[in-house]
């Protein structure tokens, strides 16, 4: 088996060169059509009757008619119709048939093999005009059995070998600034030059031409074609082309002549036995070109060589007594011969990856082993079976709903093994959902990945992210716990919690959680998915009972308040005044914190204590709504009643009284003195009664309060807001460290959405010494001056408004999520899930973006392994892996060329992929795309944009390089070619490409095989390591004075020299992992000589080496 692996370089070269040097040439402005430019006939485009078969191409139609037949022979007539809009020049036909021609007319046989013929024109009928046709016929002395399998036009325009023709030039007449010139073409070869085209450079404008037609003219480059009557130049003959230049310089002569001709060819793609291997390859392998199965083991030759890696010349490659066709490589119960016949992959037990083995699909379930979803119902075959459906019927229950769309009650369960959160060992989701729930629902353990959720106060289980793209009505989430690991937590206090992503808040579901202490489960029925967890509700409530207040007095000291609301309920307050007063009172009371205290006093003729200090906020609010207006205005009674309430309690809180009044103000000085004595500040609000202003101002000034005047009652609430800003909402704005956070914030701390409190240092801008200020870490999401507040249950039915923040990162930690990235460079500082190396592919879908993946959840970019190889590996490993990648790519091209299927992956490909994985796993923990153990996850195709980058332009001489500036780090990719620094072009085997087409690139890709192609473009393909060495020798010789060194630059070389680093891989015995590496340093003059070789290098190998 190894012996056959060694021929890889031979097969690679055959295919690559066949592609490179048989490329069809199309001239857009010419009337000539190369027959190879016409699409081959498709079996679906056949018009067949008993005696006629029509082969339809894109620009032509071939009609094959049996005009006469008898027992021992028949007569056939073939008509070729030009259905396109351009002339067909020099037609030829490839006919795949086993018939033997005994006589032919109006055509001649170019080549006849056992099962195909090449037929060509007889010159006088070699062109087919638009809408016209030509006919020819033949007689066969064998009985007619069937029409030819294939018939299609062939032909390719190719350059003539230089020693096959001569070109001369003369001036026949001259005048002032004009002249007549003649170009003479002489055929010095043994064969006719057919349908010639001549290209040349001429720095004059041709005004008239005869005996030829100008097809293309650009920048003094001409392409001229024959004049039909002189389209063929026979052996020894010459033709003369004349032209006139009216205004030019006769000293400028034509140069760079290239003569091309039409050649009938099928580019080597002849397959006599129809097994998928071209005859040329079969001859190299030694297989029979007329027998698909040379060794008779039941498997055709290409399948053995390309897919199995077995010897197509030997029935039992490994001499184990079992024919290759009877072996079972993937141990799926099918022999290699059966795999070949069924079209399944002999290396994969489950070709279509639907979960059923190929054997089971064929012999048990009767499903298609090549199609994952046989009945096309949206479910693969295994899922159909698991869900109770018929994998052969898309609507198993005949209810007009595809099985894949049927909602089935299913459960997905995941085990949790987290030492730090051992109480919950399993989580399940029960729901009606279409598809297989194990594939459609994602349950991911987010512990220590989602850092905020992993630190929720009272957390009992790990947080789990639950996601699906399917629609559903409801789902039950169940947490299974072990009471022995609850660490004293009361089972009755367990509750499910979910993260409300849209509001950045954690919602506890204690009212809806179902606790089953007998079976040790807590479940919750939801209509949406998010991140869920199990918590101890008592710990959660307790965390939110702590009052977080940033208020202070005017001296900067933190304080709480006892507030007495004294409200005028006299008759003049009736209507809007009492309504607005009630609204203002409710708004003020709701913002009191848990340590504040309030009482409510109403007055008219008399004062009435509606609610004493110590009653709940909810009770006071219930009393406010019953305040009504009637009677007179006894302000003094109201003030004194409020003072009495203060005197009944003992408190260190600041004492304020808010007096609302709209009428006559009567008060006695002893009452105001008593207020001052008890440290009560009175804030007065005058509702539209200007004459009372003096008295109310006096009360406020004497007690240290403030006076507010409302033009009308609608302004009462605004005045209450001003009082709040001066009292319960007053914040000291001192910012000692200048980080943007007031000292009071940093000293008091912040409560996050998960219930945790964090503090920062008021004397350091960077508490954790990272590059983010405390304000940037804390205040970047929510402005701290307006912290989010939400009405929360704090246990036993009680609610309160609590402020919280969702900081960008933790100001106490340089690396909040502990992923190795400091917060200032981490785009997701609270989530390790999208930053960590290990397991990154396990929980989020990664979208393929070419050279990298991108996380569908957070948008993080994850490099593909092939883009990291060079930066991670040592030079030896990197070059080895690149060799494997190149060989893998070529083998893939071979397989797809023969079988046109991505299902096939031969032995050689598998060996290469395994080698790549082996090398990458030496660098465990360094790849971004890795498994949970840090091992690189190698994709199926390991070749990246860097895989073929063997020529690295390190610097260039700007003068010599012209348009090439090389200022950016883009990559210019070519099939093949070298750089000509004198012209600023990329010169290669398939033509000349303007460098401007590739932008300002610093890297040019050149594969080893391409260098060899250029050197041996006229010598055939490379067939050994020796040939590659010869390519290197040619390169060295023609570049004059070249210095070969190893990864260093010769000090004698000028800094203006053009430096190229080339890696030439040798495909030696063993097929991979062996290479030679050298750096070639040459002068611009040396590359000029290389260019000259490319231009005039059509000579034999020995002359090149000389």
Phi, psi and omega in degrees: 000323180295324181305320183284338176291338185285345183276009186300318183295326177297310183293321177303311184296318180301312183292315182295315181290324177300322178287313188295316191258001174248018180300128183288145179253129180236129177252118190295328187262002183269160177269000182269139175242122173288132184299331179290346177282353182267132183296135179298156182294137177260139181305333183283352183252032182262136175246104191238131171238188183296323185243004184217143174222135183246131178251115188255122174253181184290323183238014183202168175218134177247125181248119181252117186235131172274110183268340178198145176207152180217182188300322185251011179181184181197167176240132179238142176240132182243125178248131178248121182251134175270106181258006181267194180247015176224153178296145172264119184259135170053060186292152172210155184232136168263124182237115178269099184202153179261010181289155179247123180276130175256338179204140180220143178229151181064016177195172176219155182273117178282320182203139177226122177244185185299322183227022173202160177223150170245120184244139182229170180290172178242043175069302184293342178238029188282343179248145178237114182288164179300127179082359182256179180212162170230156182227151170211166181213171178206162176246138177243138179266010175249151180298146178288128179243323179195162176287159176303143178295320182220145168215125178206156180286148180227166177145145180214139176275123182222156180290141175284146174295138189300325182277010179264358180204161174231146178231131176233163184220140177214157174257123183269334178198156181220157172205158180011259181255010183237169179194163172252136180234158179226134174249126181248125177252126180241130177276111180259006182266181181269353184238158178291135172271115188254141176048057186289152171224135182241132174240147180195165175255138184206113185275051172215156179266115177280123183265335181209146181217145176227156185067017177192169179232133176282117180267329184208137176217123180203126178050049177065018174253126185248145167231119182238147179241168183296166181259028178073304182290345179237030187289339179246133177246109183284166180309126176080350181275162177229151170234154183237132180246130180246152178207163180239136172243114183280327183219096184197192182240115184290348177284340175279115183252155177296149179207176183057048178289134172225121180257132178239156180219163175272129180234130178284117183204150172250025175056030176078359185271061177255130181231092188298319183265001176066027181267359179099351175256128178296150180304322181301319180287319181300322180295322178292324180281339182091008180277165184278120183288349180250008181225117182295331182238086187301315185269359175067032180264009178090001181235136183288163189299311181296326179296319178295311187286313187273328186260307183277331185078016179269171183274114182287357178260358187222126183298318185239088188302316186265008175054041179258011178085001179240124178302149180306323181291340182261354177291157176231088188295321184264004176052046178256003179097351177256135176286166178301322179297318179294319179299319178297314182292322180277345182082013180276166182276119182290348180261352180238125179293336182231089187302313185271003176056041178260002178099349177254138179292156179303320180299312182297321180296318185283315190259342183249307186262348180062025178271170182275116182287352180261351183233122183297325182242088187301314185269003176055044178260004180095356177243139174288168189300318180295318179297321175307313183292316182297327182269004176086014179264166175270117184291353179257359183230117183292339178231081189299326183257010174053042178253016179067018175240126178302144180304325181291343179258354179290133176271121184243137177290117185222165176230136170243131183231138176233141177273143179244125179231080182236112185301319184288338178230066189278350185297321180258122185250350180205148176225134180231156174233123177248129182193162169268122185210148176276151184082180179276117185302330180295335178261330187273339181244130180253123176241114185240133174287116184256012182294130183062016171245311168267096191294321182295314180291330181287350182239025177296137179299130179081014183298128179253316181255174169286148172286140179236136174268125180243125183221152172203152174262358180272150175278148177204158181274313179203160178213143177257123177258127183235131175255126179258122186238158175251113185298339179290345181249017180280349177054048174088357180287132178289128181304326182291346180267001179286140180208149176277144177228147175228157182265119178273095188295324183293330180250004181052053185215151177259124182255120177273137187247045185295332181284336186249354178286136180253116182260125177243094183289340178287319180258004178055056176226152170230126184232161179210137179261125185234162175248005180208163179247153179196212171262125183241156179201167177250133183227165170269110187294331180295317177296321180296313180297318183299323180297326183270355176285333178296130181273126176254111182231132179257007181288157177207167174274184183293345179267005179083008181267136177299141183208158171242171188230143163256121187241126174253120178264116181248113192243131176286115179245031179286169184301330182289346179272000182298156178085226185297325185298312181289329178294311179294327178296317179299317180298317181295320179296315180297317181296321181292313184298323182297337183265002176290143179270181189292338181265357175279163180223149182215152171222163184229125179235132174246152178213149165222257172289331181227167178259149181219125176278108183281319180215130182275164170301140178102345176281157185287159178300318182296326179292315180300318181295326179293331180279328182300320186292346180261006178294130179230164186246128174191161174082194185269194186233103179247082185298316184301319180297320180295315180298315183294324178296321178295318178299320179301322179294321177297321183290343182278346184242159175244120186205148174267003180291155172291143186249124176226148175238135178247115185253123175251129183207142179232011184230202179300139182252119173239128176210163180243141183304320179304328179293317180293321179298322180295322178296316180297319181299325181270007177069032182262122174268130182253122176257120187255139179236113182265118183263085169071019181240088190298327184294343180270359186301317185298317181292316182292324175298319182296318180299314182295316183295319183294328184261357180089012178268204180225153179251137180227135182246129177255125177296321174218173189292337181294346181268359182303314183297324178296318180294324176297324177298321178294323177295319178301317181296334180270347185234266189290340179254010181287131179234133176286124186267017178296129179230087188300315185270358176066028182268000180098352176253128177296149181303323183297325176295312186292325180286320184283323180096172183234142174260126178272171183299336181272008176089356180274146179255133178235147179233154175232170185271116181291352182252006178227128176295325182242087184302319183263007177063026170267194185261014175249131176293162179302323180294319179296327180281322186267319191257011186281337180266309177239134175297120187297337179288345179229059182304142178298139174235144181218144178282117186239145167287136177239025175105146175057036176079356183275140179240158173203157173275128181232138176275147174211164178232160172237086186291156176296320179202174182272117183293351180269347186233132176297319183236090188304314184265002175064031182264004181094353177254122176297153186303328185289343178242357182268117180289343180226073188292343179262357186231109177282343188301326184257002180250333189288156178285313187281137172073013186294335182270358190275333191240348180231145176289131179255122179274134183280120180243030179093264182274354182209165172254158176229133183291126182291342182274309189243352179085006181292139179270132180238120183294144173283154181305318184296334178277346179260346185308310187295321183281342183261318191276161168283168187299318183298312180294321182296315180293325177296315183292329177290323175301313179301319183295316179299313182295322178300315182298317180294319179296323178298318178299319180297312182298314182291328178296318185279317188250347180050046182211136178274359181285338185273135176214106188285175182301316182299320178296318180297319179298320181293316179298318179297322179294318178299314180297320180300316181291316182296326181288350172291341184249049183303136176087358183255347180269139177290324180265096189217165176272185186293345178263003179088000180281139180298136175266106182280125176290165184302314176257114187273003187271129180244185179296339180271352192297331183249016186276087185255347178246118183245111179281107186276322171200164183217151175280117187296323181295313182287338188267351176052248187287349182276111182261331174057047184256350180240170188260030177279170183239130175261120184255128178235154172292318178193158176147163176235164182267131174257101186291340181282334183250348181074026182241162171259113184259124184216181184291339183252020175123187182249127182244127178297134184294333181299339179296340187250007178071199183263082185264153176254348181233135176238131185269129176218116181277154180304319182296329181291320177300316179295323178301318182295314182296319186249035184298338179249006186249007183092202187260166178278133182235011178193169174300327180301321181294323179292320176299321180295323177300317178297319180296316178302315180301316182294317185292315188282350181264002166059112175071023183291146178245125179261121181224173182248099172058020174225165181251129180299129183294341181280349183278135180294149179295341178276355180293155181266120188253130178232132176254121185239137172246121176251117182272134177260122177269083186269199182292120186115336166086344183203168172069013174240132182206158173246143186227124178213162177247125179259124178244124182221161178275163175304324180297322178298320179290332174298316179297322176299317178300318179297323178296316179300319184288322187236024189271020180281079181213174184281169186299319183298318179296323179299313182293331177293000000 
